[in-house]
Amino acid sequence: MIVGVGIDVVDVARFMATLDRAPGLREKLFTPEERDLPASSLAARFAAKEAIAKALGAPGNMSWQDATVRRVLGGPPEVEIIGTVAARAAELGIDRFHLSLSHDAGIASAVAIAERDPA
């Protein structure tokens, strides 16, 4: 059963300019595994984290560090959640996310679907 859906779109150049102006932001938004990815991949992961937050009802207390978005060769991207994100997902009974990421023509986008087994 679908519990929530989120979508986000990011202008890659604008996002990277923001990271350049505020160097500490990279460490705040991304886990160590994500930080050194190319610009379009960083923007797509940021969009994914925003989409996940929206699918969870956009509570303001979640940490960006509590979600890691990973590329899976030959498959859809996956997200590993811990801490505040995992707690919110558990509160809603969510046991899986479906993600779709894209980046083209200077735009990165992501869709997240939060799902739980029907009770």
C-alpha positions in Angstrom: 0.0 0.0 0.0 1.3 3.4 -0.9 1.7 5.7 2.1 3.3 8.7 0.5 4.7 10.1 -2.7 7.3 12.9 -3.1 8.9 14.6 -6.0 11.6 17.2 -6.3 13.5 19.0 -9.1 16.8 20.8 -8.7 18.7 23.1 -11.0 22.2 21.5 -11.0 24.2 24.7 -11.6 22.3 26.7 -9.0 22.6 23.9 -6.5 26.4 23.6 -7.0 26.8 27.4 -6.7 25.0 27.1 -3.3 27.4 24.3 -2.3 30.4 26.5 -3.4 29.1 29.5 -1.4 28.5 27.4 1.8 31.2 24.6 1.9 29.8 23.2 5.1 26.5 22.5 3.4 28.0 19.5 1.5 28.8 17.8 4.8 25.4 18.6 6.2 23.4 17.3 3.2 25.4 14.3 2.2 26.9 11.2 3.8 30.6 10.6 3.4 29.7 8.0 0.7 27.8 10.6 -1.4 30.0 13.7 -1.0 32.5 13.2 -3.9 30.0 12.3 -6.6 29.7 14.4 -9.8 27.5 17.6 -9.6 24.5 16.0 -11.4 24.6 13.0 -9.1 24.8 15.2 -6.0 21.8 17.3 -7.2 19.8 14.1 -7.9 20.6 12.7 -4.5 19.5 16.0 -2.9 16.3 15.8 -4.9 15.8 12.2 -3.8 16.2 13.2 -0.1 13.7 16.0 -0.6 11.3 13.6 -2.3 11.7 11.1 0.5 11.0 13.8 3.1 7.8 14.8 1.2 6.7 11.1 1.0 7.1 11.0 4.8 5.0 14.1 5.3 7.9 16.6 5.4 8.5 16.6 9.2 11.1 19.3 10.0 13.2 17.2 12.4 14.8 14.8 10.0 18.6 14.8 9.4 19.9 14.7 5.9 22.7 12.4 7.2 20.1 9.7 8.0 19.4 8.8 4.3 22.0 7.5 1.9 21.0 7.2 -1.8 22.9 4.5 -3.7 23.2 3.7 -7.4 22.6 0.0 -8.1 24.1 -1.3 -11.3 21.3 -2.8 -13.4 18.6 -1.7 -11.0 16.8 1.2 -9.5 18.5 3.4 -6.9 18.2 2.4 -3.3 18.0 4.4 -0.1 19.4 3.3 3.3 17.7 5.0 6.2 18.7 5.3 9.8 18.0 7.6 12.8 15.4 10.3 12.3 14.3 9.1 8.8 14.0 5.5 9.9 12.0 6.6 13.0 9.5 8.6 10.9 9.2 5.7 8.4 8.5 3.3 11.3 5.9 5.7 12.7 4.1 5.5 9.4 4.6 1.7 9.0 6.7 2.2 5.9 8.9 -0.7 5.1 10.3 0.3 1.7 10.9 3.1 -0.7 10.8 3.1 -4.5 13.1 5.8 -6.1 13.5 7.1 -9.6 16.3 9.7 -10.3 17.1 11.5 -13.5 19.4 14.3 -14.6 19.5 16.0 -18.0 19.8 19.5 -19.5 21.0 20.9 -16.2 18.1 19.6 -14.1 18.0 16.8 -11.6 14.8 15.2 -10.5 13.6 12.5 -8.2 10.4 10.7 -7.3 10.0 8.7 -4.1 7.2 6.3 -3.2 6.9 5.2 0.4 5.1 1.8 0.8 4.0 -0.6 3.5 2.5 -4.0 3.4 -1.3 -3.9 3.8 -2.4 -4.7 7.3 
